[in-house]
Amino acid sequence: MAAKKTVSFHELGLFNTREMFSRAVDGGFAVPAFNFNNMEQMQAILQACVECRSPVILQVSRGARQYANQTLLRYMAQGAVEYAKEISKDGKGIPIALNLDHGDSYELCVSCIETGFSNVMIDGSSLPYEKNIELTRRVVEYAHQHDVTVEGELGVLAGVEDDVSAEASHYTRPEDVEDFVRRTGVDSLAISIGTSHGAFKFKPGQKPQLRLDILHEIERRIPRFPIVMHGSSSVPQEHVATINRYGGKLEDAIGVPEEQIREAVRSAVCKVNIDSDGRLAMTATIRQYFAEHPSHYDPRQYLGPAREALKRLYMHKCSDKVLNSTGQSWL
């Protein structure tokens, strides 16, 4: 059997996050990081970001990689670059990165790097502090040999989404960030300031509130360093209501207010992860479609409208009301 060839993200036409984040810090915007699992989600992301002229980070979790298959993902990423050029008015496309979201091992990060990922996140936040540093530094040393950028994490986000699960949040300690960044060599840092994974981010009656004071202190300690917010879906209540109206059961689904996300973006946050909002928009559209068209069974009939709903959602996220990434493509 022939040895497997390592594929560089440069061959696929992708970008790492270094220039993306440098421009985001200077420009007061955040690069959207949208998770995808299938073709329709990827199409919606690219259609929205090309129309908005926004750079974008396509995110794949370990579970999504298993679901879609690593070989297919490699060619989907390459296809994404060409598709973006095809639908661009000037034919230039937009800057696209492919990121491993919440990598949980050195081996998984290496595998992703060898199959064309341009950024990997190594999540050692559940480990003791020194073990987190050790694992993160090891990934960084390998990734940087291939010009791949690395995101680390300090602090623990609560909630359940895909392979990520934690019962309680542990806020990032600002006093740790300088030491962590220096000793690991990471290119960006995910922090915990009150966001959480999934559609149930806050308890009923609890006022959604991010700890922006922690963010500002971190920014003071590591100025201009790229900060990442995970679990940042706002859980649009119109989608929740539609899901519930057509047979769903999502009582008390609450997300992060978009005005708080916008405030974080004005600070040091230059990458915002959004997954659950896309799932809600897609599910709401499909549930309504099935209820209104009980005789239809062609997947294109219901996935098409779901793709359009996703596109509208992603364009809103890129606007100056949230991430302010519209018009920030430099291609």
N, C-alpha and C positions, 0 to 999 in steps of 0.2 A: 504494500500500500504506500503510495506517495506521501511524503510529508506535507502537512497542511501549511499553506502559504499564509504568512502574516500580511494582513491588508492594512495599509495606512489610511487614515481618514483623509489625508491629502489626495489620495487617488480617487476618492469618492466625491471630491469637491466640497467637503465640509470644512467648517471653521472650529478651532477650539475657542474657549471663552475669554482668552486673554484680551484681545482687542475689543470684544463685545463689552466686557466689564469696564475697561478703561474708558470707553466712550460713554457708558452708562453713568459712571461716576461724574464725568465732566458735564454730561448733558442733562442730569436730573431725571433720568428715566430708569425703568427696570426692564430687562429682557424677559419676555414671557417664556415660561417653561411649561409646556403643555404635554401631558401624558397621552400616549396613544396605544391602542391594541390592535387596530384593524385599518383597512384601507380608507374607509369613509372618514374616520377620525383624522387620519393624516391629510386627506384631501381638504377637509374643512380647515384645518390648521394652516395649511399652505395657501389656500384661497384667501383666507382672512388676512394673513400676514403679508402676502404679496400685494393685496389691494391696499393695505394700510402702509406699505413700505416699511415694515418692521422686521428687525432681525428676530430670530426665534430659536429656541432650544427644544428639540424633539426629545421627549423623555420616555425611557423604557425601564420599567421595573424588572426585577428578576422574574416575577410571575408572568409579566407580559412577554418577556423573552422566551420563556418556556411555552407560552400559549401560541406565539406567532412563529417560532423557530428562528434560531440565530442566523441561519443562512438566508432565509427569506428577508429578515430584518436588514441584513447588509444590503441586499439589492433594493429593498424599499427605500433605504436611506439614500442610496445612489440615485434611485428614481425620483426621490423628493427634490433633489438638487436640479435635475433636468426638468421636472414638472414645473418647478418654480420659475425657471427660465422661460419655459413654454408659455406660461400664462401671464408673464410680465409684459407690460407694454413695450419696454425697451429690450427685452430678451436677456437681461442681465441677472434676473433672479434676486434673491436676498441672502444675507448671511445666515447659514443654518448650522447649528451644532447638534450632535447626537450624544445624549447623556444617559449614562446608567444611573437610575434613581435608586437610592438606598441600597447600594452594593453592600453585602454583608460579609464578604471574604476577599482575601488577596487573590485567590484563584479565580473568582468570578470577575474581578476587575481586570486581571491579566487577559482572560478570555475575551472580554469586551474590547479591550485595547487592540488585541490581535485580529479582531473582526471588524475594525473600522470605526469604533466609537472615538469621538474627539474630546470627550470629557467623561470622567467617572466620579461618582460620589462614593466614598467609603464611609459607611456609617458605623463608627465604633462607639457611639454615644452611650450604649448600654454597658460598655466595659468600664472597669476601673480606669481612672484618668491616665495612668502611665501606660496601661495596655492600649488605650485608645491612641495615644501618641505613637507607640511602637507600631501598631498596625497601619495607621495613617501614613507615617513616614515611609514605611516599606512600600506602600502603594505609590506614593509620590516618587520615590527613587526610580521605580520601574517606569511609571507613566512618563516622567520627564525625559527619559531616554528616547521616547517616541513622540515628543512634543505634545503629548496629551495633558490637558489640565485636570486638576483634581480638586474636588470639593470635600471638605471634612465637616464634622458636626460636633458641637459642644452643647450639652443640654438635651433633654428628652421631651419629645412631643407626645401627648396622649392621643388616643383614638385608634381606630382600626381602618386600614385601607391597604388592600393587596397583601403583601407580605409583612407590612409594618403594623405592629400592635404594641400598645403600652397603656396601662390603666391610668397612670397619672403623669402629669407634666413635671419636669424639673427645669426651672429656668436656668439659662446660661449664666454662669458667674463671670461678670466682667473682669474680675481680677485674674481669671485664667487665660484670657484670650491672647494676650501678648506672648506668653510662654508657649501656648499651643501653636500659634502661627509660626513662631520662630523655630521651634524644634521640629515641626513636621514639614515645613516648606509648602503647605497647601496654597492653592491659588485663590480659593474662596472659602467662606466659612458659613455654614448653616447654624442658626441660633434658635433658641427657644424663648419666645417672649409672650406666649399665650395663644398662639395658633395651635391647631391640632388636626389630625388626619380624619377624613371621613365627613359625613354630612351632619353629624351631631356633635358640634364643637363646644357647645355651651349647654348648661342645664336649663330647664324651663324656668323662666323668671330671672335668670342670671343675666346681667348686662354684659354683652360682649365687649371686652376691653383688652387691648394689647398693652403690654408693658413697654411703652415707648421710652420710658426713662432708662430701662436697661439698654435698649438700642442706642440711645444717645450717649450713654456712658461707654459702651463698646466702641462707638465711633470716635469718641474722644481718645480712647486708649490706642486704637489702631486706625488712625485717620486715613481715608481714601482706600481702605482695604475692602474688597467686595464682600458684602454680606448677603446671605440667602435666607428667604423666608419660605419654609415648607408649610403645608396644611393651610393654604391661603385662599381656599374657595369661599365665596360669599354666600353660597347656598341660596340662589334666587328663589324667593317665595312663590313667584308665579309658576315656576316649574314644580315645586313641591305641591302646590295646590292642584295642578293638573294631574300629577301622579296620583294623588289621593282621590281626586274626582273620578278617575277612571280605574279604580280598583286597587290602588297602591296603599301602603300603610307606612307613612313617613311622618308620624306625629313628632313635634318638637325638634324638627331638623332646623338647626340654626348655624349660620356661618359668620365669617369675619366681615364687619361693615367695610364697604369699599372706601369710605372716606379715611378709615384708619390705615388701610393698605396704601392709599395715596400719600398719607403723611409719612409712612415708613419709607416710601420710594423717594420722597423729598430729602430724606436723610441718607443713610449709607446703603440701603437695600438696592441691589442692582440685578437680582434674579428672584422672581416670584413663581412658586410652583402652584399650578392649578390643575386639578384632576377631577374632583367630585362635581364641580359645576358642569363640566362637559358630560359626565355620566347622567346627571339629572336632566339636562336639556335633551339629551338623546332619548332617555327613557320616557320622559314626559311626551315627547313628540310621537314616539312609537305607540305608547299606550292609547293616546288620543286617536291616532290613525286606525288602530285595530278596532276601537269602539265605533268609529264612524264608517269604516269600510270592512264589515265582517266577512265579505265574500272574497277579499283580496288575499293573495298568498305569495305573490312574487316579492322576494326580498328587496328588489329595487324600488318597489312602490312605497315601502315604508322607510327604507334606509336613505332614500333621496331626500325626503323632507327632514329627516333627522340630521342629515349632513348640513342642510341649509340652516337649521336651528343652531347647530354647533358653530357654523361660520359667523352668524350674527352675534353669538355670545363672545367668540374670540375677538371679533372686531371691537366690541365694546370694551373688552379687557385691555386692548392695545390703545384705546383712546386716552385723552388727557384727563378723563374722569377717574382712571385707575392707574395704569402703568406708564402712560405718556410715551409709549414707544413708537407711535405712529410717525412716519416720516424720518425715522432714525437709521434706515438702511443706508450704508455708504457705498453700495455697489452701483 
